Amino acid sequence: MKTILTIARKEVLGYFSSPVGYVFAGLMLLVANWLFFQDFFVANQANLAPLWNSLGFLLSLFVPALSMNALSEEKKNGNWEVILSLPVSETQMVLGKFLGLLFCVGVSLLLFLPTVGVVFYLGKPDTGVMAGGALGVLFMAVTYLAIGIFASALSNQAVVGFMVAMIFLLVNSFMGQDSILSRFPPLVSSVIGYLSISWHANRFADGLVQGSDVVFFVSFCAIFLILTVMWLKARNK
């Protein structure tokens, strides 16, 4: 566990010592708030659902950008061989990277607390629905991060990892849109929707916090972390 936390600490320090992390977090904050408040006063409703929807889309861009260097940079700089010579397993490396980047994503999401405060000041939102939406965004970010780390392990080029993760997440997000699901028969539509991360997050935003959705997020995240470890072990043989 100590090794995992050491790797996580290194990721966090790297994030906060680089202007790139601040730029991406600032852009996400700026764009999400702009999209939210441009319709907030027109709708005249204390509803945070539009903010969660905007964050769902922006996270599909922000998280791949944040995680694209997680493993590809180590390989590109030749650090991977040095790491392998140390008493560090692939599992410890992946979990350390994941926890470190998860902390960074969490800090970025905390920047939206003033936005939530403004909504509470101007109106009386449903606290349960608001908490469900926030929880859905958090689960979505965690799952996106696991996918981004897996994509980062596929190539030595960070851009490749970014593109693979972004395209996968955007396609997966579109799979949960009603306009797409309505084109398929009910059985096929239900299967496609269930495989969409955003579809489950939207259920949280509607106040429907169910154990089956939590199991989906945890399972999806675990699968991609395991796939990352398996991929690294296969390449290191």
BELPEKA-V766643 format. One record per residue. N is the residue number from 0. RES is the residue in one small letter. OMEGA is omega in whole degrees, 0 to 359 (* if undefined). NEAR is the number of other ideal C-beta (glycine too) atoms within 12 Angstrom. D_CENTER is the distance of its C-alpha to the mean C-alpha in whole Angstrom. Layout:
n->N res->RES omega->OMEGA near->NEAR d_center->D_CENTER
n->N res->RES omega->OMEGA near->NEAR d_center->D_CENTER
This chain:
n->0 res->m omega->180 near->12 d_center->23
n->1 res->k omega->179 near->12 d_center->25
n->2 res->t omega->180 near->22 d_center->24
n->3 res->i omega->180 near->23 d_center->20
n->4 res->l omega->177 near->19 d_center->20
n->5 res->t omega->178 near->23 d_center->22
n->6 res->i omega->179 near->33 d_center->19
n->7 res->a omega->179 near->28 d_center->17
n->8 res->r omega->179 near->21 d_center->19
n->9 res->k omega->179 near->28 d_center->20
n->10 res->e omega->181 near->38 d_center->16
n->11 res->v omega->179 near->26 d_center->16
n->12 res->l omega->178 near->16 d_center->19
n->13 res->g omega->180 near->25 d_center->19
n->14 res->y omega->185 near->32 d_center->16
n->15 res->f omega->178 near->19 d_center->18
n->16 res->s omega->181 near->13 d_center->21
n->17 res->s omega->178 near->18 d_center->20
n->18 res->p omega->183 near->12 d_center->20
n->19 res->v omega->180 near->21 d_center->17
n->20 res->g omega->179 near->30 d_center->15
n->21 res->y omega->180 near->20 d_center->17
n->22 res->v omega->182 near->17 d_center->17
n->23 res->f omega->179 near->31 d_center->13
n->24 res->a omega->179 near->31 d_center->13
n->25 res->g omega->179 near->18 d_center->16
n->26 res->l omega->179 near->21 d_center->16
n->27 res->m omega->179 near->37 d_center->13
n->28 res->l omega->183 near->28 d_center->15
n->29 res->l omega->183 near->21 d_center->18
n->30 res->v omega->181 near->23 d_center->17
n->31 res->a omega->179 near->34 d_center->15
n->32 res->n omega->178 near->28 d_center->18
n->33 res->w omega->179 near->18 d_center->21
n->34 res->l omega->183 near->22 d_center->19
n->35 res->f omega->188 near->31 d_center->20
n->36 res->f omega->179 near->22 d_center->23
n->37 res->q omega->177 near->15 d_center->25
n->38 res->d omega->185 near->18 d_center->25
n->39 res->f omega->183 near->26 d_center->25
n->40 res->f omega->176 near->15 d_center->29
n->41 res->v omega->180 near->11 d_center->30
n->42 res->a omega->179 near->17 d_center->28
n->43 res->n omega->178 near->10 d_center->30
n->44 res->q omega->178 near->19 d_center->28
n->45 res->a omega->186 near->26 d_center->26
n->46 res->n omega->182 near->27 d_center->23
n->47 res->l omega->182 near->42 d_center->19
n->48 res->a omega->178 near->31 d_center->18
n->49 res->p omega->178 near->29 d_center->18
n->50 res->l omega->179 near->39 d_center->15
n->51 res->w omega->179 near->42 d_center->13
n->52 res->n omega->179 near->30 d_center->13
n->53 res->s omega->180 near->33 d_center->13
n->54 res->l omega->178 near->42 d_center->10
n->55 res->g omega->179 near->42 d_center->8
n->56 res->f omega->183 near->31 d_center->10
n->57 res->l omega->179 near->40 d_center->9
n->58 res->l omega->178 near->45 d_center->6
n->59 res->s omega->175 near->39 d_center->7
n->60 res->l omega->185 near->29 d_center->9
n->61 res->f omega->184 near->42 d_center->8
n->62 res->v omega->175 near->47 d_center->5
n->63 res->p omega->178 near->39 d_center->8
n->64 res->a omega->181 near->37 d_center->10
n->65 res->l omega->186 near->49 d_center->10
n->66 res->s omega->188 near->49 d_center->9
n->67 res->m omega->180 near->38 d_center->12
n->68 res->n omega->188 near->38 d_center->15
n->69 res->a omega->181 near->49 d_center->14
n->70 res->l omega->182 near->42 d_center->17
n->71 res->s omega->181 near->34 d_center->18
n->72 res->e omega->178 near->29 d_center->20
n->73 res->e omega->180 near->32 d_center->21
n->74 res->k omega->183 near->29 d_center->23
n->75 res->k omega->182 near->20 d_center->24
n->76 res->n omega->180 near->15 d_center->26
n->77 res->g omega->181 near->13 d_center->27
n->78 res->n omega->186 near->20 d_center->26
n->79 res->w omega->180 near->24 d_center->25
n->80 res->e omega->178 near->12 d_center->29
n->81 res->v omega->180 near->12 d_center->29
n->82 res->i omega->181 near->28 d_center->26
n->83 res->l omega->179 near->21 d_center->28
n->84 res->s omega->179 near->11 d_center->31
n->85 res->l omega->177 near->15 d_center->30
n->86 res->p omega->180 near->11 d_center->29
n->87 res->v omega->180 near->26 d_center->26
n->88 res->s omega->178 near->19 d_center->24
n->89 res->e omega->180 near->32 d_center->21
n->90 res->t omega->179 near->21 d_center->20
n->91 res->q omega->179 near->26 d_center->20
n->92 res->m omega->182 near->38 d_center->19
n->93 res->v omega->181 near->42 d_center->16
n->94 res->l omega->178 near->32 d_center->15
n->95 res->g omega->177 near->35 d_center->16
n->96 res->k omega->182 near->47 d_center->14
n->97 res->f omega->181 near->43 d_center->11
n->98 res->l omega->179 near->31 d_center->12
n->99 res->g omega->180 near->34 d_center->13
n->100 res->l omega->177 near->43 d_center->10
n->101 res->l omega->177 near->34 d_center->8
n->102 res->f omega->180 near->30 d_center->11
n->103 res->c omega->178 near->40 d_center->11
n->104 res->v omega->179 near->41 d_center->8
n->105 res->g omega->177 near->25 d_center->10
n->106 res->v omega->179 near->24 d_center->13
n->107 res->s omega->180 near->35 d_center->11
n->108 res->l omega->178 near->36 d_center->11
n->109 res->l omega->179 near->20 d_center->14
n->110 res->l omega->180 near->26 d_center->15
n->111 res->f omega->178 near->34 d_center->15
n->112 res->l omega->176 near->20 d_center->18
n->113 res->p omega->177 near->15 d_center->21
n->114 res->t omega->177 near->33 d_center->20
n->115 res->v omega->179 near->30 d_center->20
n->116 res->g omega->179 near->17 d_center->23
n->117 res->v omega->179 near->20 d_center->25
n->118 res->v omega->178 near->33 d_center->24
n->119 res->f omega->180 near->17 d_center->26
n->120 res->y omega->184 near->12 d_center->29
n->121 res->l omega->183 near->19 d_center->29
n->122 res->g omega->180 near->20 d_center->29
n->123 res->k omega->180 near->13 d_center->29
n->124 res->p omega->176 near->29 d_center->25
n->125 res->d omega->185 near->20 d_center->25
n->126 res->t omega->181 near->17 d_center->23
n->127 res->g omega->180 near->17 d_center->22
n->128 res->v omega->179 near->27 d_center->21
n->129 res->m omega->180 near->32 d_center->19
n->130 res->a omega->178 near->20 d_center->18
n->131 res->g omega->178 near->30 d_center->17
n->132 res->g omega->178 near->38 d_center->14
n->133 res->a omega->179 near->33 d_center->13
n->134 res->l omega->178 near->28 d_center->12
n->135 res->g omega->178 near->42 d_center->11
n->136 res->v omega->180 near->45 d_center->8
n->137 res->l omega->178 near->32 d_center->8
n->138 res->f omega->179 near->38 d_center->8
n->139 res->m omega->180 near->45 d_center->5
n->140 res->a omega->180 near->44 d_center->2
n->141 res->v omega->180 near->36 d_center->5
n->142 res->t omega->177 near->45 d_center->5
n->143 res->y omega->182 near->46 d_center->3
n->144 res->l omega->178 near->48 d_center->4
n->145 res->a omega->178 near->43 d_center->8
n->146 res->i omega->180 near->46 d_center->8
n->147 res->g omega->178 near->48 d_center->8
n->148 res->i omega->177 near->47 d_center->10
n->149 res->f omega->179 near->40 d_center->12
n->150 res->a omega->179 near->38 d_center->13
n->151 res->s omega->182 near->45 d_center->14
n->152 res->a omega->186 near->44 d_center->16
n->153 res->l omega->185 near->32 d_center->18
n->154 res->s omega->175 near->25 d_center->20
n->155 res->n omega->182 near->22 d_center->21
n->156 res->q omega->182 near->20 d_center->20
n->157 res->a omega->181 near->30 d_center->17
n->158 res->v omega->178 near->21 d_center->17
n->159 res->v omega->178 near->23 d_center->18
n->160 res->g omega->179 near->36 d_center->14
n->161 res->f omega->182 near->32 d_center->13
n->162 res->m omega->181 near->23 d_center->15
n->163 res->v omega->181 near->27 d_center->14
n->164 res->a omega->183 near->43 d_center->10
n->165 res->m omega->181 near->31 d_center->11
n->166 res->i omega->179 near->20 d_center->14
n->167 res->f omega->183 near->30 d_center->12
n->168 res->l omega->178 near->41 d_center->9
n->169 res->l omega->178 near->27 d_center->12
n->170 res->v omega->179 near->21 d_center->15
n->171 res->n omega->178 near->33 d_center->13
n->172 res->s omega->178 near->33 d_center->12
n->173 res->f omega->179 near->25 d_center->16
n->174 res->m omega->181 near->29 d_center->17
n->175 res->g omega->181 near->34 d_center->16
n->176 res->q omega->181 near->24 d_center->18
n->177 res->d omega->180 near->17 d_center->22
n->178 res->s omega->178 near->11 d_center->23
n->179 res->i omega->183 near->20 d_center->22
n->180 res->l omega->182 near->25 d_center->23
n->181 res->s omega->181 near->13 d_center->26
n->182 res->r omega->184 near->14 d_center->28
n->183 res->f omega->174 near->17 d_center->28
n->184 res->p omega->185 near->11 d_center->30
n->185 res->p omega->182 near->12 d_center->29
n->186 res->l omega->179 near->11 d_center->28
n->187 res->v omega->180 near->16 d_center->26
n->188 res->s omega->180 near->22 d_center->24
n->189 res->s omega->179 near->16 d_center->23
n->190 res->v omega->180 near->15 d_center->22
n->191 res->i omega->180 near->25 d_center->20
n->192 res->g omega->182 near->30 d_center->18
n->193 res->y omega->180 near->24 d_center->18
n->194 res->l omega->181 near->25 d_center->16
n->195 res->s omega->179 near->35 d_center->13
n->196 res->i omega->182 near->43 d_center->10
n->197 res->s omega->179 near->43 d_center->11
n->198 res->w omega->178 near->34 d_center->14
n->199 res->h omega->179 near->39 d_center->14
n->200 res->a omega->178 near->43 d_center->12
n->201 res->n omega->176 near->33 d_center->15
n->202 res->r omega->175 near->31 d_center->17
n->203 res->f omega->181 near->36 d_center->16
n->204 res->a omega->177 near->37 d_center->16
n->205 res->d omega->180 near->24 d_center->20
n->206 res->g omega->181 near->25 d_center->20
n->207 res->l omega->179 near->21 d_center->20
n->208 res->v omega->183 near->26 d_center->19
n->209 res->q omega->181 near->17 d_center->20
n->210 res->g omega->181 near->13 d_center->20
n->211 res->s omega->178 near->15 d_center->19
n->212 res->d omega->177 near->32 d_center->16
n->213 res->v omega->178 near->24 d_center->15
n->214 res->v omega->179 near->15 d_center->16
n->215 res->f omega->182 near->30 d_center->15
n->216 res->f omega->181 near->36 d_center->11
n->217 res->v omega->181 near->19 d_center->13
n->218 res->s omega->181 near->22 d_center->15
n->219 res->f omega->180 near->33 d_center->12
n->220 res->c omega->181 near->33 d_center->10
n->221 res->a omega->181 near->22 d_center->14
n->222 res->i omega->183 near->19 d_center->15
n->223 res->f omega->175 near->35 d_center->13
n->224 res->l omega->178 near->36 d_center->13
n->225 res->i omega->178 near->23 d_center->17
n->226 res->l omega->178 near->23 d_center->17
n->227 res->t omega->179 near->37 d_center->16
n->228 res->v omega->180 near->29 d_center->19
n->229 res->m omega->179 near->19 d_center->21
n->230 res->w omega->180 near->24 d_center->21
n->231 res->l omega->179 near->33 d_center->21
n->232 res->k omega->180 near->18 d_center->24
n->233 res->a omega->181 near->13 d_center->26
n->234 res->r omega->183 near->18 d_center->26
n->235 res->n omega->179 near->20 d_center->27
n->236 res->k omega->* near->9 d_center->30
